[in-house]
Amino acid sequence: MTKPSQGRPWGFALAALLVFALASVLPIWTAWRFTAREGLGELGPFWAMLASIPGTAGEVGTDVLLTLYAPEAIKLLAVLGVAFWLGWLVGRRRRTAPS
């Protein structure tokens, strides 16, 4: 009798991590910086956008902060959704039992 094939949970984790790692270094995230005259939105990696949040919060109020970073939150949810979906596809692939 053959043993039932098993999924690969490590495949899920690795695929999801790779998708997020790739998206986090791409310059698709907007980091906001403020001068005395204007606010500048510069495209950069996820980590630069994340690091810009405290400075932006100090310069503008919470309402403006939420308005500026709402698109970034949507991008993050989309990246995480794709990462989990791809991880699910990879993780549910089954190993074939040797005959």
KAWO-V884502 format. One line per field, one symbol per residue. ss: DSSP state (~ for helix, > for strand, _ for the rest). phi: phi as a letter, one per 30 degrees, with the letter a starting at -180 (. if undefined). psi: psi as a letter, one per 30 degrees, with the letter a starting at -180 (. if undefined). Layout:
BEGIN
ss: ???
phi: ???
psi: ???
END
This chain:
BEGIN
ss: ______>_~~~~~~~~~~~~~~~~~___>>>>>>____>>>>>>_~~~~~~~~~~~~~~__~~~~~~~~~~~~~~~~~~~~~~~~~~~~~~~_>_____
phi: .ddddcdcdddeddddddddddddcddcccccbbcdcaccccdadedddddddddddddbddddedddcdddddddddddddddddddddddecddddc
psi: klkklkljffeeeeeeeeeeeefffkifkjkkkkafflkkjkkaleeeeeffeeeeefelleeeeeeegeeeeeeeeeeeeeeeeeeeeeffkkkkkk.
END
